[in-house]
Amino acid sequence: MSNRLAVFAVVVAALSLHTVYSPVLTSLPSLLLGLLLGLVVAETSLASPIQELCGLTSRHPDKVGLDVIHASEKGEGKTAKKQLDQRVMYGLQHAFLNLEVTGWWFNMGLWDKDKVPAMRFQDACKALVDKVTSHLDITSSSHILDVGFGCGDQDVYMAQVHKPARITGITIEPIQHHAAQDLVKRTPTPGTDINLYVADASKLPQFLESTPNLFASTTPSSDRFFSHVISIDSAYHYNTRAAFLKNAAQVLAPNTGRLALADMILAKPAPTSGFGLSIFKTVFGAMEVPPVNMKMMDEYRQDLVDAGFVDIEIECIEERVFSGLATHIENQTSRFGGMVGPGVKWTYSALAKGLWWLDRSKWLHFVVVKARYGPPPSS
Ligand SMILES: C[S@@+](CC[C@H](N)C(=O)[O-])C[C@H]1O[C@@H](n2cnc3c(N)ncnc32)[C@H](O)[C@@H]1O
């Protein structure tokens, strides 16, 4: 039994016993309260002292998971692990002193099946950016609007690879904007001017109105359009995505403006009523994905057409996304899980399980979309 489960069981048992002897609480509500409290306690900082009290853990200094990996890599199993645990002076705690964050990459990645699990997260993330931005005719005069830029790594990377004149980015999260500004400040991107803002993709027209300096002062007012709108692993969050597509079309240069997305849609129809529908709404609501965005391929394509896009290409790449990321999360958890709080570990473990389920159930498509705004150029 895992430590967390054990803490959960202890708290639930204690509260249930209390229920039996308590004249005040009736059994069902207090059992539910016990369950809730058990979950909260097991997932918060209260867990550690309780685990210690119950003798469920020791404050072993090298619980960074590396011991387990070393043992299993050598194929020595439990004996090796026991030996590793025996003599600890400094242990491996100094891993903390060696830690270096080399980026804040944040998309699901495009994983090379032959290279997982050795593939680095940032390489998988870059591969997804490459997939989205290839064949888009990005030139030294392009001005890209990057919507949902995460922490800016993709903007620096796009600048290095494609060297557009300008990248304007928006994110809804101020803390990510802060990290991105820092990255942009310390990373030279010769030839590309990167400007990042906090703004909501669902309110694109308001953002444009309130930010008059988006276009070079020399640009004629008739030409105040972006050459590209890009949104990587983010558009399913927008409220609504259909409205975002319409707004994106309006800011793209007619006939030549290009849209490129990495996005998620349904591969199987959503439940239409009852308990299934409630679960569907709850799950996507919890992930801050408006359920109305979860559309099947035909409806999704129609949204693009309705927004005015042509030359629409949609490629499904989920087979190279979900399982690769799930494997990576499991590796990171076994190597470094001991260094993060239980809440973080729990969140990522749940995510990995969800991704494996998605990989098996084929319930969602992860798509790369490319399209052009406006009618075909007259020949
Ligand atoms: C999974 S992350 C992907 C980030 C980034 N594109 C990358 O690939 O590293 C989704 C991003 O979308 C951003 N986001 C979600 N809803 C948004 C909205 N309405 N407007 C702008 N950004 C949004 C989040 O803040 C988050 O950074």
The ligand as a Gaussian input file, in Angstrom:
#p B3LYP/6-31G(d) Opt

LIG

0 1
 C       -0.538000      23.308000     -22.457000
 S       -0.022000      24.964000     -22.363000
 C        0.893000      25.161000     -23.856000
 C        1.816000      26.323000     -23.756000
 C        2.706000      26.608000     -24.956000
 N        1.949000      26.780000     -26.170000
 C        3.744000      25.536000     -25.137000
 O        3.586000      24.785000     -26.078000
 O        4.683000      25.475000     -24.349000
 C       -1.512000      25.865000     -22.664000
 C       -1.289000      27.344000     -22.540000
 O       -2.445000      28.049000     -22.955000
 C       -2.593000      29.186000     -22.146000
 N       -3.994000      29.613000     -22.195000
 C       -5.080000      28.935000     -21.809000
 N       -6.197000      29.647000     -22.020000
 C       -5.813000      30.815000     -22.562000
 C       -6.504000      31.975000     -23.032000
 N       -7.825000      32.048000     -22.957000
 N       -5.779000      32.992000     -23.541000
 C       -4.426000      32.912000     -23.626000
 N       -3.711000      31.839000     -23.220000
 C       -4.398000      30.802000     -22.699000
 C       -2.181000      28.684000     -20.767000
 O       -1.805000      29.749000     -19.941000
 C       -0.994000      27.802000     -21.121000
 O        0.183000      28.539000     -21.141000

